[in-house]
Amino acid sequence: MAVWLYFRFPLSLRMVEEMLAARGIDVSRETVRRWAEKFGRDYANRLRRRAICPGDTWHLDEVVITIAGQKHWLWRAVDGRGFVLDVLVQKRRDTKAAKRLMRKLLKKYAMAPRVMVTDRLRSYAAAKRELRCGAEHRQHKGLNNRAENSHQPTRRRERIMKCFKSARHVQRFLSIHDPIANLFHRRRDQQSASERRHARTEALTLWSNATGAVLSA
């Protein structure tokens, strides 16, 4: 329950502590943090192994974040359905950084996308040429709203935490957060209330099967 609450919703450790206390579970914030790190990693790995194959359209985007007073760039890739494929925190916004993200994606999924959508940053095209990726490349800021919107949960968490402590902290947190967020991701094709309820029930069942943790009402 603690791990699910912390990574599923934009809650601070103190908020999770109080919500557990309301259920009669008396634990400290430090205990919640340790549970999140210990069990969250294992849960994320299990969910990642059970995840469906990514779509053939990949959206790549980068956004600036401040870590310990210094500017960094959070590079993110999502597929056409909005599922996060991977993230990478880097200090630069150049061809080398774009190449690192693309190489990581190609190695992780052992496939190239049919279409790659980015903003107008020239580094993407340069990295694509160097990696000899044959995907169709579409560069247009208006086409990349899906990737830009995927940064919003990170922004909310950044405000809750008051800031991230280090690049390693961001990378470690998001590597756990994103597989869990993918599981409960609401797709655009789920329009009716019954469809949303069905998708939520299915996600909770998958969570229980993968983690062995039952989310009781």
NUZA-411406 format. One line per 8 residues: their letters; for each residue x, y, z of N, C-alpha, C. Coordinates in nm, 2 decimals. Layout:
A	X/Y/Z/X/Y/Z/X/Y/Z; ...
***
This chain:
MAVWLYFR	0.08/-0.12/0.00/0.00/0.00/0.00/0.09/0.13/0.00; 0.19/0.13/0.08/0.27/0.25/0.09/0.35/0.28/-0.04; 0.40/0.17/-0.10/0.47/0.19/-0.22/0.38/0.24/-0.33; 0.26/0.18/-0.34/0.16/0.21/-0.44/0.12/0.36/-0.42; 0.09/0.40/-0.30/0.05/0.54/-0.28/0.16/0.64/-0.32; 0.28/0.61/-0.28/0.39/0.70/-0.30/0.42/0.72/-0.45; 0.42/0.61/-0.53/0.46/0.62/-0.67/0.33/0.64/-0.76; 0.22/0.61/-0.72/0.10/0.63/-0.80/0.05/0.77/-0.80
FPLSLRMV	0.06/0.84/-0.68/0.00/0.97/-0.67/0.11/1.07/-0.63; 0.10/1.20/-0.66/0.20/1.30/-0.62/0.19/1.33/-0.47; 0.23/1.24/-0.39/0.23/1.25/-0.24/0.37/1.26/-0.19; 0.38/1.34/-0.08/0.51/1.34/-0.01/0.51/1.23/0.09; 0.63/1.20/0.14/0.64/1.09/0.24/0.56/1.12/0.36; 0.54/1.24/0.40/0.46/1.28/0.52/0.31/1.25/0.49; 0.27/1.28/0.37/0.13/1.25/0.33/0.10/1.10/0.34; 0.19/1.02/0.28/0.18/0.87/0.29/0.17/0.82/0.43
EEMLAARG	0.26/0.88/0.51/0.26/0.84/0.65/0.13/0.87/0.72; 0.07/0.98/0.69/-0.06/1.01/0.76/-0.18/0.93/0.70; -0.17/0.90/0.57/-0.27/0.81/0.51/-0.27/0.67/0.57; -0.15/0.62/0.59/-0.13/0.49/0.65/-0.18/0.49/0.80; -0.15/0.60/0.87/-0.19/0.62/1.01/-0.34/0.61/1.02; -0.41/0.67/0.92/-0.56/0.67/0.92/-0.61/0.53/0.90; -0.53/0.44/0.85/-0.57/0.30/0.83/-0.52/0.21/0.95; -0.46/0.28/1.05/-0.41/0.21/1.17/-0.27/0.15/1.15
IDVSRETV	-0.20/0.20/1.05/-0.06/0.15/1.02/0.03/0.26/1.07; 0.10/0.24/1.18/0.19/0.35/1.24/0.33/0.33/1.19; 0.38/0.40/1.09/0.51/0.40/1.04/0.56/0.54/1.02; 0.69/0.55/1.02/0.75/0.69/1.00/0.78/0.72/0.86; 0.81/0.84/0.83/0.84/0.88/0.69/0.96/0.81/0.64; 1.06/0.79/0.73/1.18/0.72/0.69/1.15/0.57/0.65; 1.06/0.51/0.72/1.02/0.37/0.69/0.95/0.37/0.55; 0.87/0.47/0.52/0.80/0.47/0.39/0.91/0.49/0.28
RRWAEKFG	1.01/0.58/0.31/1.11/0.60/0.21/1.19/0.47/0.18; 1.22/0.40/0.29/1.30/0.27/0.27/1.22/0.17/0.20; 1.09/0.16/0.23/1.00/0.07/0.16/0.99/0.10/0.01; 0.98/0.23/-0.02/0.97/0.27/-0.16/1.10/0.23/-0.24; 1.21/0.25/-0.18/1.34/0.21/-0.25/1.35/0.06/-0.26; 1.33/-0.01/-0.15/1.35/-0.15/-0.15/1.25/-0.23/-0.23; 1.12/-0.21/-0.21/1.02/-0.28/-0.28/0.98/-0.22/-0.41; 0.99/-0.08/-0.42/0.96/-0.02/-0.55/1.04/-0.06/-0.66
RDYANRLR	1.17/-0.08/-0.64/1.25/-0.13/-0.75/1.21/-0.27/-0.80; 1.19/-0.35/-0.71/1.15/-0.49/-0.74/1.01/-0.49/-0.82; 0.92/-0.41/-0.77/0.79/-0.40/-0.83/0.80/-0.35/-0.97; 0.88/-0.24/-0.99/0.89/-0.18/-1.12/0.96/-0.28/-1.22; 1.05/-0.36/-1.17/1.12/-0.46/-1.26/1.02/-0.56/-1.31; 0.93/-0.61/-1.21/0.83/-0.71/-1.25/0.73/-0.65/-1.35; 0.69/-0.53/-1.33/0.59/-0.47/-1.42/0.65/-0.44/-1.55; 0.78/-0.41/-1.56/0.85/-0.38/-1.68/0.86/-0.51/-1.77
RRAICPGD	0.88/-0.62/-1.70/0.88/-0.75/-1.77/0.75/-0.79/-1.83; 0.64/-0.75/-1.76/0.51/-0.78/-1.81/0.45/-0.68/-1.90; 0.52/-0.57/-1.93/0.47/-0.46/-2.01/0.45/-0.51/-2.16; 0.35/-0.45/-2.22/0.33/-0.48/-2.36/0.44/-0.41/-2.45; 0.45/-0.46/-2.57/0.56/-0.41/-2.66/0.52/-0.26/-2.69; 0.62/-0.18/-2.71/0.59/-0.04/-2.74/0.54/-0.02/-2.88; 0.47/0.09/-2.90/0.42/0.12/-3.04/0.53/0.15/-3.13; 0.50/0.16/-3.26/0.61/0.19/-3.35/0.63/0.34/-3.38
TWHLDEVV	0.56/0.42/-3.31/0.58/0.57/-3.31/0.64/0.61/-3.18; 0.76/0.67/-3.18/0.82/0.72/-3.06/0.83/0.87/-3.06; 0.79/0.93/-2.95/0.80/1.07/-2.93/0.91/1.10/-2.83; 1.01/1.18/-2.87/1.12/1.22/-2.79/1.12/1.37/-2.75; 1.15/1.40/-2.63/1.15/1.54/-2.59/1.24/1.56/-2.47; 1.28/1.68/-2.45/1.37/1.71/-2.34/1.31/1.84/-2.26; 1.33/1.84/-2.13/1.28/1.95/-2.05/1.39/1.99/-1.95; 1.40/2.11/-1.92/1.50/2.15/-1.82/1.45/2.13/-1.68
ITIAGQKH	1.53/2.08/-1.59/1.50/2.07/-1.45/1.61/2.12/-1.37; 1.59/2.17/-1.25/1.69/2.23/-1.16/1.72/2.13/-1.05; 1.85/2.09/-1.04/1.89/2.00/-0.94/2.00/2.06/-0.86; 1.98/2.08/-0.73/2.08/2.14/-0.64/2.13/2.28/-0.70; 2.03/2.35/-0.75/2.07/2.48/-0.81/2.13/2.48/-0.95; 2.15/2.37/-1.01/2.21/2.36/-1.14/2.11/2.31/-1.24; 2.13/2.36/-1.36/2.03/2.32/-1.47/2.07/2.19/-1.53; 1.98/2.10/-1.54/2.00/1.97/-1.61/1.88/1.95/-1.71
WLWRAVDG	1.90/1.85/-1.79/1.79/1.82/-1.89/1.74/1.68/-1.87; 1.61/1.67/-1.86/1.54/1.54/-1.85/1.49/1.50/-1.99; 1.56/1.40/-2.05/1.52/1.35/-2.18/1.42/1.23/-2.16; 1.32/1.24/-2.24/1.21/1.14/-2.22/1.16/1.09/-2.36; 1.13/0.96/-2.36/1.07/0.90/-2.48/0.94/0.83/-2.44; 0.83/0.85/-2.52/0.71/0.79/-2.50/0.66/0.73/-2.64; 0.57/0.63/-2.63/0.52/0.58/-2.76/0.39/0.65/-2.80; 0.33/0.61/-2.90/0.21/0.68/-2.96/0.09/0.67/-2.86
RGFVLDVL	0.09/0.58/-2.77/-0.02/0.57/-2.67/0.01/0.65/-2.55; 0.13/0.70/-2.53/0.16/0.78/-2.41/0.23/0.71/-2.31; 0.27/0.58/-2.33/0.34/0.50/-2.23/0.49/0.55/-2.24; 0.55/0.57/-2.12/0.68/0.61/-2.11/0.78/0.50/-2.14; 0.87/0.52/-2.24/0.96/0.41/-2.28/1.09/0.42/-2.19; 1.14/0.54/-2.17/1.26/0.55/-2.09/1.29/0.70/-2.07; 1.37/0.73/-1.97/1.41/0.87/-1.94/1.56/0.87/-1.91; 1.62/0.98/-1.93/1.77/0.99/-1.91/1.80/1.14/-1.86
VQKRRDTK	1.86/1.15/-1.75/1.90/1.28/-1.70/2.04/1.32/-1.74; 2.06/1.43/-1.80/2.19/1.47/-1.85/2.21/1.62/-1.83; 2.34/1.66/-1.83/2.37/1.80/-1.81/2.36/1.88/-1.94; 2.36/1.81/-2.05/2.37/1.89/-2.18/2.25/1.86/-2.27; 2.23/1.95/-2.36/2.12/1.94/-2.46/2.18/1.95/-2.60; 2.25/1.85/-2.63/2.33/1.85/-2.76/2.32/1.72/-2.83; 2.39/1.70/-2.94/2.39/1.58/-3.02/2.43/1.46/-2.94; 2.54/1.48/-2.86/2.58/1.36/-2.78/2.48/1.32/-2.68
AAKRLMRK	2.41/1.41/-2.62/2.30/1.37/-2.52/2.18/1.30/-2.59; 2.14/1.36/-2.71/2.04/1.29/-2.79/2.08/1.15/-2.83; 2.20/1.14/-2.87/2.25/1.01/-2.91/2.25/0.91/-2.80; 2.28/0.95/-2.68/2.28/0.86/-2.56/2.14/0.81/-2.54; 2.04/0.90/-2.55/1.90/0.85/-2.53/1.86/0.76/-2.63; 1.89/0.79/-2.76/1.84/0.70/-2.87/1.91/0.57/-2.87; 2.04/0.57/-2.84/2.12/0.44/-2.83/2.06/0.35/-2.71; 2.03/0.42/-2.60/1.97/0.34/-2.49/1.83/0.28/-2.53
LLKKYAMA	1.75/0.35/-2.60/1.62/0.30/-2.64/1.64/0.19/-2.74; 1.73/0.20/-2.84/1.75/0.10/-2.94/1.80/-0.03/-2.88; 1.89/-0.02/-2.78/1.94/-0.13/-2.71/1.84/-0.20/-2.62; 1.76/-0.12/-2.55/1.66/-0.17/-2.46/1.55/-0.25/-2.53; 1.50/-0.20/-2.65/1.39/-0.26/-2.71/1.43/-0.34/-2.84; 1.55/-0.34/-2.87/1.61/-0.42/-2.98/1.53/-0.40/-3.11; 1.49/-0.28/-3.13/1.41/-0.24/-3.25/1.42/-0.09/-3.27; 1.40/-0.05/-3.39/1.39/0.09/-3.43/1.24/0.13/-3.45
PRVMVTDR	1.20/0.25/-3.42/1.06/0.29/-3.45/1.04/0.31/-3.59; 0.91/0.30/-3.63/0.88/0.33/-3.77/0.88/0.48/-3.79; 0.83/0.56/-3.69/0.83/0.70/-3.69/0.89/0.76/-3.56; 0.97/0.86/-3.57/1.03/0.93/-3.46/0.99/1.07/-3.46; 0.92/1.12/-3.36/0.86/1.25/-3.36/0.94/1.33/-3.25; 0.99/1.45/-3.29/1.07/1.53/-3.20/1.03/1.68/-3.22; 1.08/1.77/-3.13/1.07/1.91/-3.16/1.17/1.95/-3.26; 1.20/2.08/-3.28/1.29/2.12/-3.38/1.44/2.12/-3.34
LRSYAAAK	1.47/2.07/-3.23/1.61/2.06/-3.19/1.69/1.98/-3.29; 1.79/2.04/-3.34/1.87/1.98/-3.45/1.95/1.85/-3.40; 1.97/1.85/-3.28/2.05/1.74/-3.22/1.99/1.60/-3.25; 1.86/1.59/-3.26/1.79/1.47/-3.28/1.83/1.41/-3.42; 1.82/1.50/-3.52/1.85/1.46/-3.66/2.00/1.42/-3.67; 2.09/1.49/-3.60/2.23/1.46/-3.61/2.25/1.32/-3.54; 2.19/1.30/-3.43/2.21/1.17/-3.36/2.15/1.06/-3.44; 2.04/1.08/-3.50/1.98/0.98/-3.59/2.07/0.94/-3.71
RELRCGAE	2.13/1.04/-3.77/2.23/1.01/-3.88/2.34/0.93/-3.83; 2.40/0.96/-3.71/2.52/0.90/-3.66/2.49/0.75/-3.62; 2.36/0.73/-3.57/2.32/0.59/-3.54/2.27/0.51/-3.65; 2.25/0.58/-3.77/2.20/0.52/-3.89/2.06/0.45/-3.86; 1.98/0.52/-3.79/1.85/0.48/-3.77/1.76/0.52/-3.89; 1.69/0.42/-3.94/1.61/0.44/-4.06/1.47/0.49/-4.04; 1.43/0.53/-3.92/1.30/0.57/-3.89/1.27/0.70/-3.96; 1.14/0.71/-4.00/1.09/0.84/-4.05/1.10/0.95/-3.94
HRQHKGLN	1.16/1.06/-3.97/1.17/1.16/-3.86/1.08/1.28/-3.89; 0.99/1.31/-3.80/0.90/1.42/-3.81/0.94/1.52/-3.70; 0.98/1.64/-3.74/1.02/1.75/-3.65/0.91/1.86/-3.65; 0.84/1.87/-3.55/0.74/1.98/-3.54/0.69/1.99/-3.39; 0.70/2.11/-3.34/0.67/2.12/-3.19/0.52/2.08/-3.17; 0.43/2.12/-3.26/0.29/2.09/-3.24/0.26/1.94/-3.24; 0.35/1.86/-3.31/0.32/1.71/-3.31/0.37/1.64/-3.19; 0.44/1.71/-3.10/0.51/1.64/-2.99/0.44/1.67/-2.86
NRAENSHQ	0.31/1.70/-2.86/0.24/1.73/-2.73/0.24/1.60/-2.64; 0.24/1.48/-2.70/0.23/1.36/-2.62/0.35/1.35/-2.53; 0.47/1.38/-2.58/0.59/1.37/-2.50/0.60/1.49/-2.40; 0.56/1.61/-2.45/0.56/1.72/-2.36/0.46/1.70/-2.24; 0.35/1.64/-2.27/0.25/1.62/-2.16/0.30/1.52/-2.06; 0.39/1.42/-2.10/0.44/1.32/-2.02/0.53/1.37/-1.91; 0.58/1.50/-1.93/0.66/1.56/-1.83/0.59/1.61/-1.70; 0.46/1.62/-1.72/0.38/1.69/-1.61/0.38/1.61/-1.48
PTRRRERI	0.37/1.48/-1.48/0.38/1.41/-1.35/0.52/1.44/-1.28; 0.62/1.45/-1.35/0.75/1.48/-1.30/0.76/1.62/-1.24; 0.69/1.71/-1.31/0.69/1.85/-1.26/0.61/1.86/-1.13; 0.50/1.78/-1.12/0.42/1.78/-0.99/0.50/1.72/-0.88; 0.57/1.62/-0.91/0.65/1.55/-0.80/0.77/1.64/-0.76; 0.82/1.72/-0.86/0.93/1.81/-0.82/0.88/1.92/-0.73; 0.76/1.96/-0.74/0.70/2.06/-0.65/0.68/2.00/-0.51; 0.63/1.88/-0.51/0.60/1.81/-0.38/0.73/1.79/-0.30
MKCFKSAR	0.84/1.75/-0.37/0.96/1.72/-0.31/1.04/1.85/-0.28; 1.00/1.96/-0.33/1.07/2.09/-0.32/1.19/2.10/-0.41; 1.24/1.99/-0.46/1.35/1.98/-0.56/1.40/1.84/-0.55; 1.47/1.80/-0.66/1.54/1.67/-0.65/1.68/1.69/-0.60; 1.73/1.60/-0.53/1.86/1.61/-0.46/1.98/1.60/-0.56; 1.97/1.51/-0.65/2.08/1.48/-0.75/2.02/1.42/-0.87; 2.11/1.42/-0.98/2.07/1.36/-1.10/2.04/1.21/-1.08; 2.12/1.15/-1.00/2.10/1.00/-0.96/1.96/0.98/-0.89
HVQRFLSI	1.93/1.08/-0.81/1.80/1.07/-0.74/1.68/1.07/-0.84; 1.69/1.17/-0.93/1.58/1.18/-1.03/1.57/1.05/-1.11; 1.69/1.00/-1.16/1.69/0.88/-1.24/1.64/0.76/-1.17; 1.68/0.75/-1.04/1.63/0.63/-0.96/1.48/0.64/-0.94; 1.43/0.76/-0.90/1.29/0.77/-0.87/1.21/0.74/-1.00; 1.24/0.80/-1.11/1.16/0.79/-1.23/1.17/0.65/-1.29; 1.28/0.57/-1.27/1.29/0.44/-1.31/1.19/0.35/-1.24; 1.15/0.39/-1.12/1.04/0.31/-1.05/0.91/0.37/-1.08
HDPIANLF	0.90/0.50/-1.08/0.77/0.57/-1.10/0.71/0.54/-1.23; 0.78/0.54/-1.34/0.73/0.54/-1.48/0.66/0.40/-1.51; 0.72/0.29/-1.47/0.65/0.16/-1.50/0.52/0.15/-1.42; 0.51/0.21/-1.30/0.39/0.20/-1.23/0.29/0.30/-1.29; 0.33/0.42/-1.34/0.24/0.51/-1.40/0.19/0.45/-1.53; 0.28/0.38/-1.61/0.23/0.32/-1.73/0.12/0.22/-1.71; 0.13/0.14/-1.60/0.02/0.05/-1.57/-0.11/0.11/-1.55; -0.11/0.23/-1.48/-0.24/0.30/-1.45/-0.27/0.41/-1.55
HRRRDQQS	-0.19/0.41/-1.66/-0.21/0.52/-1.76/-0.35/0.52/-1.82; -0.41/0.63/-1.83/-0.54/0.64/-1.89/-0.52/0.68/-2.04; -0.56/0.59/-2.13/-0.55/0.62/-2.27/-0.66/0.70/-2.32; -0.64/0.77/-2.44/-0.74/0.85/-2.49/-0.86/0.77/-2.54; -0.84/0.65/-2.58/-0.96/0.57/-2.63/-1.05/0.52/-2.52; -1.02/0.54/-2.39/-1.10/0.50/-2.28/-1.19/0.62/-2.25; -1.30/0.64/-2.32/-1.38/0.76/-2.31/-1.49/0.74/-2.20; -1.56/0.63/-2.20/-1.68/0.62/-2.12/-1.64/0.58/-1.98
ASERRHAR	-1.73/0.60/-1.88/-1.70/0.57/-1.74/-1.68/0.42/-1.72; -1.76/0.34/-1.79/-1.75/0.19/-1.78/-1.61/0.14/-1.83; -1.56/0.20/-1.94/-1.43/0.17/-2.00/-1.32/0.21/-1.90; -1.33/0.32/-1.84/-1.23/0.36/-1.74/-1.23/0.27/-1.62; -1.35/0.23/-1.57/-1.36/0.14/-1.45/-1.30/0.01/-1.49; -1.33/-0.04/-1.61/-1.27/-0.17/-1.65/-1.12/-0.16/-1.65; -1.07/-0.06/-1.71/-0.92/-0.04/-1.72/-0.86/-0.03/-1.58; -0.93/0.04/-1.49/-0.87/0.05/-1.36/-0.87/-0.08/-1.28
TEALTLWS	-0.98/-0.16/-1.30/-0.99/-0.29/-1.24/-0.88/-0.38/-1.29; -0.86/-0.38/-1.42/-0.76/-0.46/-1.49/-0.62/-0.42/-1.44; -0.59/-0.29/-1.42/-0.46/-0.24/-1.38/-0.44/-0.29/-1.23; -0.54/-0.28/-1.15/-0.52/-0.32/-1.01/-0.50/-0.47/-1.00; -0.56/-0.55/-1.09/-0.54/-0.69/-1.09/-0.40/-0.73/-1.13; -0.35/-0.66/-1.23/-0.21/-0.68/-1.28/-0.11/-0.64/-1.17; -0.14/-0.53/-1.10/-0.06/-0.49/-0.99/-0.05/-0.60/-0.88; -0.16/-0.65/-0.84/-0.17/-0.75/-0.74/-0.09/-0.88/-0.79
NATGAVLS	-0.11/-0.92/-0.91/-0.04/-1.04/-0.97/0.11/-1.02/-0.97; 0.15/-0.90/-1.01/0.29/-0.87/-1.02/0.36/-0.86/-0.89; 0.30/-0.80/-0.79/0.36/-0.76/-0.67/0.32/-0.85/-0.55; 0.20/-0.91/-0.56/0.16/-0.99/-0.45/0.09/-0.90/-0.34; 0.08/-0.77/-0.37/0.02/-0.68/-0.28/-0.13/-0.65/-0.32; -0.22/-0.68/-0.23/-0.36/-0.66/-0.26/-0.40/-0.53/-0.21; -0.46/-0.44/-0.29/-0.50/-0.31/-0.25/-0.65/-0.32/-0.20; -0.67/-0.34/-0.08/-0.80/-0.35/-0.02/-0.87/-0.21/-0.01
A	-1.00/-0.21/-0.01/-1.07/-0.09/0.00/-1.08/-0.05/0.15
***
